[in-house]
Amino acid sequence: MATGKPTLREIARLANVHYATASYVLNGARSSTRVSEETRQRVLAAARELGYTVNRAAQQLRTRRSHVVGLLVGGLENPFFARMVSLCAIALERRGYEFILNTRRADESNDLHLLETLNSRRPDGMILWCETSTQVLERAQQPDMENVVVIGYLMPNRDSVRALFTTGLQEAVDHLLERGYRRIGYIAPASAVARNDVRGQFYKQFAEQSGQPPLVYTFPGTAYDVGAARACAEQIADDPNRPDALLCFNDMTALGALSGLRRKGIRVPQDMGLVGCDDLPLISQLDLPLTTLIYPLEEICNIAVNMLVERLNALYKGEELPPRHAEVPTRLVIRSST
């Protein structure tokens, strides 16, 4: 263990890398060298061994960059957003960034103040989750907020990335039809149906094209309210004209639907098939593992972080980047519920 404050040159020597490489990994210094994950981990291990800590205040004065990113997502009661935060944190750490977090509450009709709170902390940039047009997205399009990446919604003049639901949803309805299900319904929180979410849009188009009346079931509350989804499914079970399969807004909705149907003696998949969306880790571990759409969250978070860091680096070098957009396909994973 070294005595006194270790230097970057001592860390570079211990990690067997060039000084510039150690500086790039630990301080985000400018460098034309790409650093492999193995090299980055070796530098970080050397820094830990020598007791090195980054002086963020000095770094910000020197580079005019805080190496802090603002992150605005949905409520962490929803496992989907908890996982999103974890994945973004890992991707940012790999690029030498820390993050500050703000989360939406289900009872908030306006979340613009959350964005302004993040912006007041003067991060280098921000990553925002939005699936529909909101005041947050309107604010993000203003000139003073060009260092923004949006997840979940494609914006023409900002970097953005979203999941392409149509690929997985088409696989889902094709699979259900192949399995002999004919009356396919859709269950979602009322708020999602009201804002005409992409899953609901796809379902309505499918119902129209297949010639069946749309069977849309809604419940009050949030997209992660398992109890509300369960109560809705119990009402569906009591309906003599109920569907024989349900597309669910997300996995939490599917989990509630599974519980409600079972309470009413409806067998899954024999009497009714269920398809979720997101592929949360817990869904495959149920006693009846759920068929679901795999939402490519890890890939999307990595793309968003890379987009932001590339934009920040270009700004630092005085370069300009046009807005970039990416769509990552979803796909179906078939399990016991169908």
N, C-alpha and C positions, 0 to 999 in steps of 0.2 A: 504494500500500500504506500503510495507516494505521500510525502508530507507537504503541506501547503496546498495552494490551489493549482491543480494540474493545468497544463497548457494543451492547446490543440496539437502541437508538435509531439508532445509526449503521448497523446492518445493515438496519433497517426503512427508513431513508432511502434507502440504496443499492438496496434491492429494490423501493422505491416501494410499500410496504405500511404498514399501521398497526402501531404498536408491539405491540399485543396479538396481532396475527397472527404477527409474528416470534417473540414469546414462546411462543405456542402451538406453532409448528413446532419450535422449538429446545429448548424446556424442558418441553413438555407442560403448559403453564399452562392453567388453566380458561378456557374461551371458549365463547360461544354461536355463534360464527361457524364455518361449514364452510369449510375451506380446500381449494381445488382442487389437483390434482396440479401444474398449471403454476405456481401461486403457491408451493406448497411447494418446488418445484425452484428457483424464483427466489430464495427466502429462503436455501436451502442454498448456492446458488452465491455469494450475497453474503457469507454467513458464511465460506465457503472463501476468498474473495478477501481478506477482512479478517483471516483467520487466527483466527477465533473457535472456541473449543472449550468444550463444556458441562462445567461443574463438577458432576459427578454427586453428589459427597458433599454439597455445599452444597444441591443440588436436593433430595436425599433428606431433609435436615434441614428444609428449608422446606416441602415438600409431604407428607412422610412417605410418599413413594413412591420406589422405586428406579428405576422405568422399566426394569426388567429382568424378563424372563420366562424360566422354566425350560422346557426342551423335552426330552422323553423319547421316543425313537423306537427302531426296530430298528437292527441293525448297518449301518454305512455301506458295507460290502462289497456290499450289495444296492443297485443303482442307484436303486430305487424310493425308499428312505429318504434317499439322498443328495439326490435331487431334492426330497423333502419338506422337508428342512432348508433347502435353498436357497430354496424358495418361501415358507416360514414366515419366514425371515430378511428377505426382501424386503418381505413384508406388515407385519412388525413394524417395520422401519425406517421405512416410510411413516407409521406411527402414532407414531413417536418413541420406540420401544423397542429395547433391545438384548436379547440372549438368552444364556443359558448352556445347554450341551448335555450330555446324558448318553445313552449308547447301550447297548442290550442286546447281550450276547454269546450266540452260539448254544449254548454249553456251559453256560450258567447256567440252573438250574432255578428259581431264585427271583430276581426282579428288584426286590423291595421296597426293598432297600438303595439302589438307584439313585434311586428316588423320594425317599427320606429324605435322600440326599446333596444332591439339588437343593433340597429344602425347607430344609435347613440353611443354604443361602446366602440365605435370606429374599427370594426374588423376589416381585414383586407378584402373580404368578399363574403357572399352569403349563398347558402343552398336552401331553397324553399320547396316545401311540398304543397302542391295544389293540383287537384284533379279537374277543377272547374274555374271559370273566370271569377275572380274576387277583387276586392279593393287592394289586397296585397299585391296581386299581379298587376293591377293598374299602376300602383306606386312603383313597382319594380321596373316598369318601362320608362320611368322618368330618367333624364340624362345623368343625374348624380348617382344612379344605381346601376351602372353598366357591369359591375363585377358580380353578377348574379347568375346562378344556374337554377333552373326550375326542374323539379322531378314531378312527373305525373301529368304534365300538360305541355303541349308544344306551343311555344311562343315565337312569333316570326322574328322578333328583334332582340331576343335574348337566348343564350345557350340553354338548351332544354333536352330532356330525355324522358321517355315514358315507355311503359309496357304496351305492347300491341295485343290487345285482348282478343281481337277477332280470330287470330290463329287458334288459340286454345279453345275459345267458345265454339268455333266450328267443329273442332275435333270432338268436343263434348257432345254436341247435339247429334253428330254422326254416330258416335259411339252408343248413345242412348237409343237411337233408332235401330241400330244394328242389334242391340240387345232385346228389341221387341217392345220398348217403351214407346207409346204413341201420344199420350196426353202429357206434354211437358209444361210445367209451370215455372214461375220465377218468384223467389221470395227475397225481399230486400227491405232495409229501413225506409220508412216513408220519405225521409229527407233525401235519400239517394234517388228515389223515383221522381221526386219533385224537381230535382235539378237535372233530370234526364241523363243519368250516368251512362257511360258507354256500354256497360253490361245490359242495362235495360233497353237501350237503343237496339243492340244486337238481338235481344230476345223478341222485341216487337216486330222486327224485320223477319225473324225466323217464323213467328206465328203467322204473319201475313203471307209469307211465301209458302208455308206448309198447309194453309187453309184452315188452321185450327183457331178458335177464338183465343185471344190472349188471356192467360190465367196468371195475373199478377197479384201477389199477396204482400202486404206491407205491415210493418209493425212500428210503433213509436219508439223513440229513443235512439241510441247510437248504433253504429255498425258493429260494435263489440258487445252489445247487450244480449248475452246468451239467453237470459230469462225471458226477454220480450220475444225473441225468435222462437223459443220453446212454446210460449203461449199461442203465438200465431200458428205454429205447426199443429198444435192440438185442435185449433179451430178448423184447420185444413182437414185433419183426420176425420172430423165429424161431418164433413161435407160429403153427401153421397155422390156428388159429381167431381170429387177431388181428382187431381192429376195422378198419373202413375210414376212420375219422376219430377224432381225439383232441381232447377239450377239455383244455386245460392249465391248471394252477393259476395260473401267471403267465407272463410273457414269458421269464423265464430258464429255466423248465421247458420252454417251447416251443422255445427255442433249443437246449437239450440234446437234446430229442426230434428236432428236425430233423437234427441232426448224427448221432445214432444211427441213424435210419432210412436216411439217405443212405449211411452206412457199410455197411449191410446190403443196399444196392441197392434199397431201397423208394423209389419216386418220389413226391414231393410236388408237386402234389396228385393226380396221376393214380392212384396206388395207395392213398394215404392223405391225408386232409385234416388240417390242423392249425389250431387256434384258440388263441391266447394270451390273456393278460389283463394290462392295465396301459397298453399303448401307450407303452412306453419309446421315447425318440427313436431309439435305434439299430435298433429292430425294423423300421422302415420303410426303412432304408438297406441291408438285407441284399441279396445277389444274388437271393434269393427273399423278397421282403417278406412279412411274416406278417399274416394276418388276426388281429385281436385285439379285445378289449373296451377301449374308451377309458375308463380310470379318471379321473374328473374331479378330478385331484389339485390343480390350481391353484385351482379354485373352492372345493374343500373347505378348503384351507389358508386362503384368504381369509375364508371364513365363520368358521372357528375363531378366527382372530385378531380379527375384528370382534366376535364374541361375547365374547371375553375382555376386549377393550378397553372395550366397552360396559358389561360388568359392573364393571370396575375404576372407570370413570367414575361409574357409579351409586353404588358404594360410597363414593367420594370425596365425593359430594354428599349422602350419607345416604339414598339411595333404595334400594328393593328391586326386584329383577327375579326373576320366576319362572324356573325352568329352561327352556331352549329347546332344541329338537331339530330337526335338518334331515337329510333324505335326498336325495342328489343322484343322479339316474339314470345308469347306465352305458349305453353304446351300442356297437354293433358297427361296426367299420370293416373293409371287405372288401378283401383284397389277394390276392396270388398263391398263398398256401398253401392256399386252398380253391377 
